[in-house]
Amino acid sequence: MEIFSMILALLSGVAMFLYGMLLMGDGLKMVAGDKLEAFLYKMTNTPLKGVALGAGVTCVIQSSSATTVMVIGFVNSMMMKLRQAISIIMGANIGTSITGWILCLSYIDGSGGLAELLSTATISAVVAIAGIVLRMFCRRSVYKNIGNIMLGFAILMTGMQTMSGAVEPLRENEFFISMLTMFSNPLTGILVGIVFTAVLQSASAAVGVLQALSATGILTFASAFPIVLGIGVGAACPVLISSISANKNGKRTALIYLLNDLLGLVFWGIVFYAVNAAVHFGFMDMIMTPVSVAFINTIFRVATVCVLFPFIPKLEKLVCLLVKDTKEEMEEEADFDLLEERLVVYPALAIGQCHRVISGMAGKVRKNVNRAMNLLNDYRQEYFEKVQRKEDLIDKYETRLGTYLMRLTKRELTSAQTRQMSLYLSTISDFERIGDHAAYIAYMSNEMHEKRTAFSAEALDELNVVMGAVREIMNVTAKAFMNNDLEEAKKVAPLGMVITRLCDELKHSHVKRLGSGMCELEQGTIFTDILNSFTRIASHCASIMTAMSKAEEEDGDIHIHNSRVYAGEGTEYYAYFTEYCKKYDLGDGSRHIQSMEPEEVV
């Protein structure tokens, strides 16, 4: 029962420690706002800066895992290169050791007078009182967050004291002493460090427990050092878990975190124990203290970064070898590589590169629209998730292209190049919106799947007719843009008008089915929403093609209203319109032409 109480007290101390660290880190992040992330993103143009920044940010938020998860997000969104992330993660591994030094404060004791004021209990009490006053009585959020930081610090210190108090009786426990002696076997100690940290999911917490054990006065260097080596590897567990839903580069970033400590463990383990076998270090039986544990942890992490720092390019190649790109992913990355910074000073070349990248974006959007529509007939969870992933990629295309094009607009451009810039900015916006509608169609399919509802056979047949037209308008739009084919572009507006009219008719048909009880209201709402998305896709396609045609004219205005498809004029337009009406079962199109409202004809 005594052992059970001791374990319970130790675990409660660990729980308070972890919660205090979380509360303090979250408070610091809230006070800093987005500044930490902004610094993390911007100030990484050299590896040395990346290491310093990673260490600094981790010192502030008290978690190398949190820093690494942030970096995974940047790499995952293609805002940061993998090589930049490596240096930041190295710095984060150094920064996380600062927690051990903070914990040394919890071992300050006083026996009276001024020393009593400096004791951990006094410091924790004062900080806790100040924190709760700020948290409860201040209205401004910044003061409330500072209060959270103080409360987190006080809880962290209390947790550390609880852990130390729990293990104090072990000082004279023969079984525990013999177990620590067993840890002097390097492999056993390393394994214990890895497993223990993986369970706690925090290197700082594992170091804190080790410091608590050292306070018993029976932990030697020989027992502590291998555990410290294993702690870094175990801390990679939560980072690897966080990268499960990330793309390949996100997974590589998480793997860097593991490799950094794993290579450090292997290198310093071999070097240290090989040298010890030859010269027999005299400090192996040195009794550890909380300060010496913090010191060894910091020295190990700094030494690991010093060894690996020159090999950052090699580490990048290694993780790319371990997590290989598929052919499709290599194509995606190749698109972004076309937007070279050095070409900005040569607008003609840069504009050509932009066209190639937007063509890549057009192809991705077209495929995603098809994937989303396929879900309506054959729902599969893996395809739904792929639509969402590709939607994220399409958003990245817009961000990267938009940033690059805005930089180009600041250069000296000819009037033709200026029109081209305007066309491209308008086009990427339209393609991105089409991608949004594809994602929404997929979401509707997912909702129907989860609620186990389905359209009637008649409704699905009607949807398939519209989907055929939407596939065609996407194919024509993508092909016309990629080849700058103005003749092909002329087909889009009449086909868009056919899709709009077709969707209007199908809405009326569905209302009749709702009235007859063939379909339920919920299905009717989803059906209408999907048809609305088809209409919007058609209107954005028409917007792209109209802008492309206007860009060829000296005084052409490419900015058209893109919330609807506008009817055109001329024999060519009506010829295409009639052809598509027959193809998609709207008769010869004459009644639709006659029913067009005056403002629709321009």
N, C-alpha and C positions, 0 to 999 in steps of 0.2 A: 504493500500500500504506500510505503514511503517513496519507493521508486516511481510509482504511478503519479503521486503528487508532485514529485520533482519534474517529471516529464511534462505534466500538465502546466506547471509554472513556467518551464522553459518555452513551451509552445505559445503560451499566452504572451510571454515577453517578445517572441518572434512576431506574433500577430500585431502587437502594439508597435513594434519597430517598423514593420512593413507599412502599416497604416500611417504612421507618423511620417515616414519617408514619402509616401504617396501624397499625403496632404500638403507637405512642405513643397514637393516638386510641382504639384498642380497650382499651388498658390503663387509660386515664383513664375510659372509660365503665364498665369493670368495677369500678374503685375507687368510682366514684360510685353504682354500682348503678342502681336505677330512679329515683334522685333527679333526674337531669337531665331525664328524660322527664316526671316528675311536675311539676317546675317549669315546664317548657315548656308543659304542659297547663293548669296552674292560674293562673300568673302572667301572663295575657294579657288582663286585663279592659279595658286601655286600649292604644291603638296605641303610645304612647311606651314603655310597659312591654314590649310585644311586641318593639320594636326593640332595647331594651336587653338583653332576655333572649336574643333570637336572636344578638346580637353576643357576649354572655357565653358561651353554650353553645358557639358555634362556636370561640371562642378556646380553650375547653377541649378539644374533640374534634378541632380542627384541620381541619375539613372542612365547608364550607358545604353541600356535596352531602349529607353524612350528616345534617346538621340538617334540610335540606329533605325528605329521604326520610322522616325521622321525622315531620315535620309532615304530609306526604302521607298517612302511615298514620293520623294522628289525624283528618284531614279525611275520609279514605276511610271511617273507621269512625263518622263523624258525631259524634265526641267534641269536635270543634272546628269553629267556623264558618270559612268561607273568608276573611272579613274579618280574623279573628284571625291566620290563617296569613300574610296579606300582610305584616303588620308584622314578624313573626318572620323571614320570608325577607329582608326589607330589612336587618334586623339581622345576619342570617347573612352577607350580602354585605359588611358592614363587618368582621365578626369574622374572616372568612377572610384579610384583609390582615395580620393579626398574624403569620402565618407568615413573611412577608417580613422583618419586623423580627427574628424569631428567627434567620433565616438570616444576618442581618448579623453575628451572633456568629461565624460560620464564617470571617469575614475578619479576625478579630483575630489578629495575629501578634506574636511576641515574639523579640527578638534576644539575650536573656540576662537573668539576674537575675530580678526579680519579673515582668517582662514575659513571660518565657518560661513562667511558671506560668499566665498568662492566655491563652496561645495556644490556638487551636482544637484542635490535636492533643492538648494536655495535658488540656483540659477534656473532650474526647470520651473519652480513655483513662480518666480517673478515673470518669466517669459510667458507662462500659461495664463497668469492673471492679466498681463498686458494684452495678450492675444484675444482672450474672451471679451475684454472691454472693447477692443477695436471691432471684434466680430458682432457684438450685440448692440453697441450704442452709436456706431458710425454709420452714416447713410451712404457715403461715397464707396463705390465698389472697390476702388484701389485700397482703401483702408481695411475693408473687410477681407480682402485677399492677403494683405500684410498680416492681419490677425490670424488667418489660416496658416500662414507660414510659421508664425510663432507657436500656434497650437500644435502644428505638425512637429516642430523641433522639440517641444516639451514632451509630446507623446513618444517620439523617437527615443529621447533620453530616458524616459520612464521605462520603456520597453527594454532598453539596454540594461538598466539597473535590475529589472525583473529577471532577465536572463542570467546576469551575474549572480544574483541572489540564489537562483534556482540551482546553479552548478557548484555553489560554494561548498556544500557537504561532500562533493566528490573529491575534494582535496586529500581526504584520508581514506578514500575507497580503494581497496587493493585491486578489485576487478577492473575499475576504470583506469587505474595507473597501468595495469598490464595491457589494457586495450590501447592506450596511447603509445605504449612501447611498441606494440604491433604496427602502429602507423609509421614507425621509423623505417619499415620496409617501403621503399619508394613507390612501388607499383600499387600496393595496398592503399597508401596515403593518397596517391593521385586518383584512384578509383573512388575512394570515399569523398574527396573534394568534388569530383564530377557529379556523382549521384546526389550528394547532399545539396549542391547548388541547383541542380536540375529540379529537385523537388521544391526547394524554396523559390526558384525562379528569380533569384537576385544574388549577384556577386557580393553586393554590399551587406546583405543579410548574413551570407555565409561567413564573410570576414568578421562581422559583428559577433557571431556565435563563437568563432575561433578566438577572438579577443576575450570573450567572456570566459572561455576555457583557460586561456592563458593567465587569467586573474587568479586561478587556483594555485599557481606556482609550480605545477607539475608538467607543463607542456614544454618540451624541448624543441630546439631548432630542427633536429632530425625528424621529429614528428610533424612539425608545422609546415616546413618547406614544401614537401610533396603535396600536402593538402592545398596550399596556395597555388601550386602549379595546376592542380585540377579544377580549382574554382572558376578560372576564366573559361574553360571549355564547357563546364556545366551551365554557365550563364548564357551560353548561346541558345539554350533550349527555347526560351520565350521568343527570341528573335526569329528563330527558324519557324516557329508556329505562326508568327505574325506574317510571314512571307508566303504562306500557303496559297493565298488568293492573288498574290502579286504576279506580274509577268516575269519573263526570263531574267531580265536585268534586276528586277526586285529580288528574285531568288538568289541571284549571284551576289547581290549586296549583303544579304543575310549570311551567305556562305563565307564571305570575306570576314565577317565577325567571328565565325567559328574557326576559320583557318588562321587568323591572326593569333589567337590563343593556343590553338593546337600546334602550330609550327613553333611558337615560343616555348610551349611545354616540351616538345621533342628536342629542340635545339639546346635549351638551357638544362634540361634534364640530363641529356647525354654529356654536355660539357661539364656541368657541375659534378656529377657522380663519377665521371672518368678522372677528373682532376683530383677529386677526393680519394679515389682508390689509389692514386699515385702518391699524394702528399699527406693524406689524412688530416683534414681540417680540425683544428682544436676547438672550434666553436660549435661542433655538432651537438654537444650535450649542454649548451647554454640554455638556461631557463628563459622562456619567452615571457614578455609583458605585452599589454595592449599596444604600447608604443612600438615595440620591436616588430610585432605582427603587421602593423600599419606600414612600417618602414620597409619590411621585406616585400609586401604586396606592391608598394609603389615602385621600388627598385626593379622588381621583376617585370612590371608592365612597361616602365620606361626603357629598360634594357631590350625588351622584345621589339618595341617600336624602333629603336636605334638600329637593330639588326635588320629588320624587314623594310625599313624606309627606302633604301636604295633599290629595292626589288618591287616597287609598286607596279611598274609595267608588266613584270613577270607574273605577279599575283593576278592582274587583270586577265592575262592570257590563260592562266591556270583555271580560273573560275569559268571562263568562256569555254574552255575545253571540257570541264566537268558538267556544265549546263549548256548543252549545245542548242543553237538556234535551228528551227525548222526552216525550210526553204522560204515559206511565206513570211516568217519573222525577219529573215535576212533581207527580203525585198522591202519590208516596212522600214527597217533601219537605213537601208540604202537610200530611200526617198529623203529622209531627213539629212543624210550626209550631203545631199546635193545643195543644201542651203549654206554654202560656205561663206564665212565672214569676209574672206579676202576678195570675194567677187562683188561686194557691195559698191566698191569704187568703180566697177565696170557695169553700169546699169543694163546695157544690152545683154551681156552674158547672164547677169543675175535674173533678168526677166525671163530668159529662156529656161533657166533652172526652175524658176517658180512655176512655169507652165508644166514642166515635167512632174513636179511634185503635186500640183493640183490635179493632174491627170491620174496620178496614183491615188489621190483622195477620191476622185470620181469613181474609180474602179472599186475601191473599198465600200463606198456608199452604195453603189449598185448591187454588190454582192450582199450587203447587209439588208437591203430592202427585200431581196429575194429570200434570204434566210428567215426574215421576220414573217413574210407572207406564207412560207412553207409551214410554219408552226400552226397556222390556222387549219391546215389539213392533217398534219402529222406532228403533234406536239412531242418534243423530246427535250428533257431538262438540259442536256449538254449543249444542244443547239441554242436554247434560250440564253444560257450563260455566255455562249460565244457571241451572240448578238450584243449583249451588254459590254463584253470586253472590246469588241470592235467599235462600239459607240464611243467608248473612252478613247480609243485610238483616233477616231474621226475628230473628236474634240481637240486632241493634241495637234492634229494637222492644222486646224483653224488657229490655234494659239501660236504654233511655230511659224506658220505662213504669215499670219497677221503681224507678228512682231517683225519678221524679216521685211515684209512689204512696207511697213511704216518707216523702217530705217532707209529703205530705198527712196521713199517719197521726199526725204530730206536732201537727196542728191540733185544735181542739175539735170533735169530731164527734158526731152523734146515733148511737144504736144502729143505726139502719137504714143510715147512712152507713158505720159501722164494718164492718157485714156486707158492704156493697158493696165496700169496700176489700179485705177478705179474699177475696171472690169474684174480684175482678180480679187480685189477686196470684197466686191459684191458677190462674186461667184463662190468664194469659200464660205461666206455667210449662208448662201442658199444651200450649198451642199451639206453644211453642218445642220441646218434646220431639217433637211430631208432625213439625215441620220437620226435626229431626234424623233421624227415621226415613225421611223422604222423601229426604234427602241420602244415607242409607245404601243405600236401594233403587237410587238413581242410581249409587252407587259400585259396587254389585254388577253392574249392567248394564255399566258401564265395564270392570270386570274381565273379564266374559265376552267383551266385544267385543275387548279386547286379547289375550286368550288364544284367540280365535277358536273359542269353544265356544257351544253353543246348547241350549235345552231341546227335548225331543221335542215333536211336534205335540200329543200328548195332554196333556203337562204344561202347555204354553202355553195350551191351551183351558181347563184347570182354573184356571190363574192368571187368565185373563180373566173367569171367573165371579166370583172373589173380588174382582177389581179393580172390577167393576161395583158390588158391594156397598160397597166402600171409598169409591168415588166418591159413592155415595148417602149414606153416613153423614157424609162431609165436607160435602156440600151441605146436609144437614138440620141438622148442628151449626152451620155458619156462619150459615145463615138464621135458626135459632132464637136464636142469640146476638145477631145484628145487630138483630132485631126484638123481642128479649126475649119470644119466643113460647113460653110454657110448654107449650102443647098440642103444638107441633111437637117440643119437647124430649123428650116422652114416647116418641117413636119411636126414640130413639137407643139406649137400653139393650137393647131386644129385637133391634134390628138388629146391635148389637155382639155379642150372644150368638150370633146366627146366623153372623156372620163368624168368631167363635172356634171354633164347632163345625165350620164349613166348612173352616177351616184344619187342624183336627185330622184330619178325614177325608182331606184331600188329602195330609197327611203320610203317612198309612197307605198311600194309593194309590201314593205315590212310593217308599215302601219296597219295595212289590211290584215296581215297575218296575226298581228297583236290583237286586233278587234275580233278575229275569229277564234282566238285561243290557241292557235298553232304554236305561238312563241310567247314566252313570258316577258314581262317588262324589263327585267334585268338584262336578258339577252338582247332585247331591242335597243337598250341604251348602248351596250357594247357594239352592236352592229352599226348603229349610227356613228359612234365615235370612230370606228375603223374606216367607215366611208368618208368621214370628214378628213381623216389622215390621208386617205388616197387623194382627195381633192387638193389638199395642201401640197402633197408631193408633186402633183401635176402642175400646180401654180408656181412652185419654186423652179421646176424644170423649165417652164415657159419664161420665167424671169431670167434664168441663166442664158437661154438662147436669145432672148430679146436684147439683153445687155451685150452679148457677143456681136450681134448684128449692128447695134448702135455704135459700138466701139470702133467700127470701121469708118464711121462718118465723122467729118471734121467737127460738126456742131451737134453730134448725137448725144442725147441725154440717156445714160444707161440706167438711171435710177427710176425704175417703174414700181408701181404699187404691186406687192407680191402676195396679197392675201386672196387673190382670185385670178382665174384665167380670163384674159380679155379676148373677145372675138376679134378676128382680123378682117381684112377685106381683100378683094382681088380674086381672079379666077383660080390662081394656083392654090390659095388658101381654101377656097370652097371645094376644089377638086380633092384635096387631101381630106377635108372634113367629111365629104360625102363617102369617100373610100373607107374611112375609119368607122363611120356610122354603120355601113353595111357589114364591115368586118366584125363589129362588136354588137350586132343585132339591134341597131337603132333605126332600121329602115333605110331610106335613101337620104335621110338627114334634112329633108325639106321642112318638115314640121318644126324641127328644132331651130332651123335658121329663122323661120318666121316668128318663132316664139321668143327670140332674143330681145331683151329689153334694149331700148335705144342707147343707154349709156354703156352697154356692153360692147357695142360696135365702135371701134376707133380706127 
